[in-house]
Every structure is written in C-alpha cells, then in structure tokens.
Amino acid sequence: MLIHVADVLSAEQVAQARQQLNDTDWADGKITAGHQSGQVKRNLQLPQQHPVALSLGELITTQLERHPTFISAALPARIYPPLFNRYDEGMDFGHHVDNAIRLDPLTGRYVRTDLSATLFLSDPTEYEGGELVMDQADGPKAIKLPAGDLILYPATTVHHIRPITRGQRIAAFFWVQSMVRDQGQRELLFNLDISVQQLNQSPDGDVAATAVRLTGTYHNLLRMWAEV
C-alpha cells in the first residue's frame, strides 16, 4: 500500500531546507548503496554526518512524530535518520530493492526496514523526469509529489527513479521499523484507524458509540500484533 502523507513540512520549512542544502557540498550517492543498488545508482548525496543533514533530519523526524497520518500508517518503532539526495540532468537510479537492515549511526542500533519513505523537497515544476516509480501488481506507479509531501511504501517494493531531463530534484529519504512487522496487519490497522477518526468527527450519539467499539477493536489488534 502506498500512502501519501501531505504537508510534512510547510512551504517555509521547505524553503529554509533548500537554502541550507544549496549551500553544501554533495558526494557520490554510492556512499550508502549496497552492492546491487550501487551498480544502478547515479545521483548525489549529502554525507550522513554532515551538520546540515543532521539538523534537517532532526526537523523531519520531529514533524513526522506529530503527523497523524504518518503515525497511523507506519506505527513507527524506529525511524532511520533521514538522508538527502540530489538528481541533476541525466541522473537516475535503476531498479532496486532497499536493504533489509540498516545500522543507525546515531544510536548504534540496527533498524529493520519495514517501510521506505521519500520526502519531496523540489516542486514538480522545477524538474522533468525524476519520478519515483513503484512496480505494482497492476503495473508501474509513478510518484511525483509537491514539495513538503511524503510517500510511504513497503520496503520490499522494487522501484526506480526515472532520469532527470530538465532541472534538479532534491529529496529526503529514510526507512521505518514498524511496531507491526506484517504489511497486511499494518494495512488493516491503518484502514480501521482512519474509519475511527472519521466517525469521531460526527456528533451523532450512535455513531460515537460505534467509534468507541471500533477504537477498542483497533487497540486490541494492535496489542496482539505490536512489537516494541
């Protein structure tokens, strides 16, 4: 399931992030690639321990912890510190699957990558090409979101970045270890939680009682499945 998480960063926060990223030195994107993905990765990346990467990563993580859609969809146990990449004209990233395990350099703890996330920092009008393309059962799905928005998807997904034909694409990317490892269980909980939230917005008494029962069902399922 692909989840569009809107407005993770405000327009002002995006502008400030872009200013900081424009003033930094970028490195070859292969610095964090595995053996397979390193053969098809052609982009630039901000070094992981760069002060700008650490500062902006902390900002993004803080925003995510306050975002109800992200929390509901990911049920995060651990968030790998966000990384930052840049695609100039002619750059792309071929078909690949993200590594299953990552070592968090800030905590020294391993993160199981249940979910992958891309936070767009360039507006779609700034570049052509550069779509994040997911291989789906019903065909490829191309993603190109407004700056400040995020796409969340299972890390098991085969995906690629189309070549940039004009402009420049800048984004943050990271991984999430969920409290609920199973993708199908996470989807059930997400759909149930969204339904509960919608019911809670209604003033009707019968609907409110239904929301209470559904809330109990949600938490009982989460209690059965969550690993913390």
Backbone torsions as a table, in degrees:
resi	resn	phi	psi	omega
1	MET	NA	132.0	177.0
2	LEU	-98.5	128.3	-178.2
3	ILE	-117.4	120.7	175.0
4	HIS	-87.4	115.0	179.4
5	VAL	-105.3	105.3	-173.6
6	ALA	-84.2	150.8	169.8
7	ASP	56.5	46.1	171.6
8	VAL	-66.9	-43.4	174.3
9	LEU	-116.9	144.2	175.3
10	SER	-75.8	167.9	178.0
11	ALA	-59.9	-39.0	178.5
12	GLU	-65.8	-42.1	178.6
13	GLN	-65.7	-39.0	176.6
14	VAL	-61.9	-45.8	-179.1
15	ALA	-61.0	-42.5	179.2
16	GLN	-65.9	-40.4	178.4
17	ALA	-63.7	-44.0	-179.9
18	ARG	-62.5	-38.6	179.0
19	GLN	-62.0	-44.6	178.7
20	GLN	-65.1	-41.3	-178.9
21	LEU	-69.7	-31.6	178.8
22	ASN	-68.3	-24.0	-176.4
23	ASP	-95.7	12.3	-177.2
24	THR	-111.3	166.8	176.2
25	ASP	-97.7	129.4	-177.7
26	TRP	-99.0	153.4	179.8
27	ALA	-117.9	171.9	176.5
28	ASP	-61.5	132.7	-177.4
29	GLY	-64.9	-14.3	-179.6
30	LYS	-70.0	-5.0	-175.8
31	ILE	-64.2	-24.1	178.2
32	THR	-118.0	13.0	-177.8
33	ALA	-86.5	146.7	171.1
34	GLY	-76.3	-179.5	-176.1
35	HIS	-60.6	-48.0	-176.2
36	GLN	-69.7	-49.3	-176.3
37	SER	-69.4	-28.2	179.1
38	GLY	-62.8	-22.3	179.5
39	GLN	-77.3	-17.5	-175.7
40	VAL	-124.2	10.5	-175.7
41	LYS	-99.5	119.2	-179.8
42	ARG	-132.4	84.9	177.6
43	ASN	-155.7	-175.9	176.4
44	LEU	-114.6	154.0	-177.1
45	GLN	-143.8	145.0	175.4
46	LEU	-79.4	129.3	178.6
47	PRO	-51.8	139.1	-169.9
48	GLN	-60.8	-34.6	-177.5
49	GLN	-94.9	9.0	177.5
50	HIS	-62.6	137.9	-178.7
51	PRO	-54.8	-36.7	179.1
52	VAL	-67.2	-41.3	178.2
53	ALA	-62.3	-41.9	-179.4
54	LEU	-66.7	-43.3	-178.1
55	SER	-66.7	-48.3	-179.4
56	LEU	-69.4	-33.4	176.8
57	GLY	-62.4	-40.4	178.2
58	GLU	-65.7	-39.2	177.5
59	LEU	-60.9	-47.6	-178.4
60	ILE	-63.3	-44.7	-179.9
61	THR	-61.0	-41.4	177.8
62	THR	-62.1	-43.2	179.1
63	GLN	-64.3	-39.6	179.7
64	LEU	-64.0	-38.1	-179.3
65	GLU	-66.2	-14.7	179.4
66	ARG	-104.2	-2.4	-171.8
67	HIS	-96.2	113.2	-173.9
68	PRO	-63.1	-35.4	-179.9
69	THR	-67.3	-43.1	178.7
70	PHE	-62.8	-47.0	-178.9
71	ILE	-61.1	-44.0	-178.7
72	SER	-64.7	-41.3	-176.5
73	ALA	-77.9	-38.4	-173.5
74	ALA	-94.2	-31.1	-172.4
75	LEU	45.2	59.5	-168.9
76	PRO	-69.0	133.1	168.9
77	ALA	-97.4	-40.8	176.8
78	ARG	-143.6	140.8	175.4
79	ILE	-116.6	122.0	177.3
80	TYR	-68.6	137.3	-177.5
81	PRO	-54.9	128.0	-177.8
82	PRO	-56.3	141.4	174.0
83	LEU	-109.9	166.5	-175.0
84	PHE	-133.0	131.6	178.6
85	ASN	-128.6	162.5	-178.7
86	ARG	-138.8	133.4	176.3
87	TYR	-116.7	118.7	173.6
88	ASP	-95.8	177.0	-178.2
89	GLU	-55.6	132.1	179.6
90	GLY	89.4	-10.3	-178.9
91	MET	-87.3	151.2	177.8
92	ASP	-158.9	-178.4	177.6
93	PHE	-143.9	112.7	-175.3
94	GLY	-69.1	179.6	-177.5
95	HIS	-57.9	133.0	179.8
96	HIS	-163.3	167.3	171.8
97	VAL	-122.1	137.4	-177.4
98	ASP	-67.8	151.0	178.1
99	ASN	-58.1	144.8	-176.2
100	ALA	-73.9	-31.4	-175.7
101	ILE	-130.6	137.2	176.0
102	ARG	-128.8	143.0	175.5
103	LEU	-94.9	117.4	179.4
104	ASP	-72.5	114.0	-176.7
105	PRO	-69.8	-18.6	-178.8
106	LEU	-82.2	-31.1	-176.2
107	THR	-113.0	-18.0	-175.0
108	GLY	74.7	11.3	-179.4
109	ARG	-103.4	148.4	177.1
110	TYR	-80.5	145.5	177.7
111	VAL	-119.9	122.5	173.5
112	ARG	-81.0	125.1	-173.6
113	THR	-88.2	84.8	175.7
114	ASP	-74.2	-37.9	-176.4
115	LEU	-130.0	144.2	172.8
116	SER	-109.4	151.6	-178.8
117	ALA	-142.7	140.5	172.7
118	THR	-125.0	124.6	176.6
119	LEU	-105.8	114.3	-176.6
120	PHE	-76.6	131.7	178.7
121	LEU	-116.1	-3.7	174.6
122	SER	-111.5	137.7	176.2
123	ASP	-70.6	144.5	-178.9
124	PRO	-55.7	-25.5	179.9
125	THR	-75.1	-12.5	-176.3
126	GLU	-81.0	-14.6	-175.9
127	TYR	-152.2	157.9	173.7
128	GLU	-117.6	146.3	-170.5
129	GLY	78.1	-160.1	175.1
130	GLY	74.8	10.7	178.3
131	GLU	-67.2	142.4	170.3
132	LEU	-83.8	116.7	-172.9
133	VAL	-113.0	123.5	179.8
134	MET	-100.7	135.4	171.5
135	ASP	-80.6	115.3	-179.1
136	GLN	-117.8	161.4	-179.0
137	ALA	-59.7	-32.6	-179.3
138	ASP	-97.4	16.1	177.8
139	GLY	116.3	170.9	-178.1
140	PRO	-67.3	144.7	178.9
141	LYS	-120.6	116.7	-177.7
142	ALA	-94.2	131.4	-176.6
143	ILE	-118.7	128.9	176.0
144	LYS	-150.0	98.9	-169.7
145	LEU	-103.4	162.3	174.1
146	PRO	-62.0	153.7	177.0
147	ALA	-60.5	133.0	-177.7
148	GLY	99.0	-11.4	178.7
149	ASP	-99.3	156.3	-173.6
150	LEU	-128.1	144.6	170.6
151	ILE	-111.5	130.8	-179.1
152	LEU	-116.3	130.3	-175.2
153	TYR	-151.0	157.0	179.6
154	PRO	-59.4	134.3	-177.6
155	ALA	-70.1	-9.5	175.9
156	THR	-77.5	-7.1	-173.4
157	THR	-73.8	131.2	169.5
158	VAL	-74.2	129.4	-176.9
159	HIS	-149.1	167.8	177.0
160	HIS	-155.1	165.9	176.3
161	ILE	-112.0	122.7	179.2
162	ARG	-67.6	152.0	-179.6
163	PRO	-59.6	143.1	173.3
164	ILE	-78.9	127.4	178.4
165	THR	-107.0	-15.7	175.3
166	ARG	-156.9	139.2	174.0
167	GLY	82.1	-152.9	-173.0
168	GLN	-146.9	136.8	-179.8
169	ARG	-116.0	122.8	178.4
170	ILE	-119.9	136.3	-178.6
171	ALA	-151.4	161.5	167.7
172	ALA	-104.9	149.4	177.6
173	PHE	-144.9	150.6	-177.5
174	PHE	-165.5	-179.4	-178.3
175	TRP	-131.5	158.0	-178.2
176	VAL	-129.4	130.9	166.1
177	GLN	-93.4	118.6	-177.2
178	SER	-87.3	153.7	171.6
179	MET	-65.8	-24.5	179.0
180	VAL	-113.6	107.4	-172.8
181	ARG	-68.3	-38.2	-172.9
182	ASP	-75.6	127.5	-177.5
183	GLN	-63.2	-42.9	-179.9
184	GLY	-62.8	-39.5	177.9
185	GLN	-66.3	-41.3	178.0
186	ARG	-61.0	-41.1	-179.7
187	GLU	-64.8	-41.5	177.3
188	LEU	-61.1	-45.4	-179.8
189	LEU	-64.8	-39.9	179.8
190	PHE	-63.2	-49.3	-179.7
191	ASN	-62.8	-38.5	178.3
192	LEU	-66.2	-42.7	-178.9
193	ASP	-65.1	-41.6	178.1
194	ILE	-61.4	-40.8	178.7
195	SER	-63.7	-42.1	178.6
196	VAL	-62.2	-43.8	-180.0
197	GLN	-61.4	-40.2	179.4
198	GLN	-66.5	-41.0	178.5
199	LEU	-65.2	-37.2	-178.8
200	ASN	-65.9	-16.9	178.9
201	GLN	-82.4	-8.7	-179.5
202	SER	-92.3	138.6	179.3
203	PRO	-83.2	-6.7	-176.2
204	ASP	-65.5	133.0	-176.1
205	GLY	-64.1	-42.6	-179.9
206	ASP	-64.3	-40.7	178.3
207	VAL	-64.2	-40.1	179.8
208	ALA	-62.2	-39.5	178.4
209	ALA	-65.2	-39.4	176.4
210	THR	-62.4	-40.1	179.0
211	ALA	-61.7	-38.1	178.5
212	VAL	-62.4	-45.1	-179.4
213	ARG	-65.1	-42.9	179.4
214	LEU	-65.6	-37.7	177.4
215	THR	-61.1	-42.8	177.2
216	GLY	-61.9	-41.1	177.7
217	THR	-62.0	-44.1	179.2
218	TYR	-57.9	-50.5	-176.2
219	HIS	-69.3	-31.3	176.8
220	ASN	-69.2	-39.1	175.9
221	LEU	-66.3	-43.0	178.6
222	LEU	-62.2	-38.8	178.7
223	ARG	-62.9	-36.1	179.8
224	MET	-71.7	-35.7	-168.1
225	TRP	-105.0	-21.8	-171.2
226	ALA	-72.7	144.1	172.6
227	GLU	-121.4	119.0	-178.6
228	VAL	-128.1	NA	NA
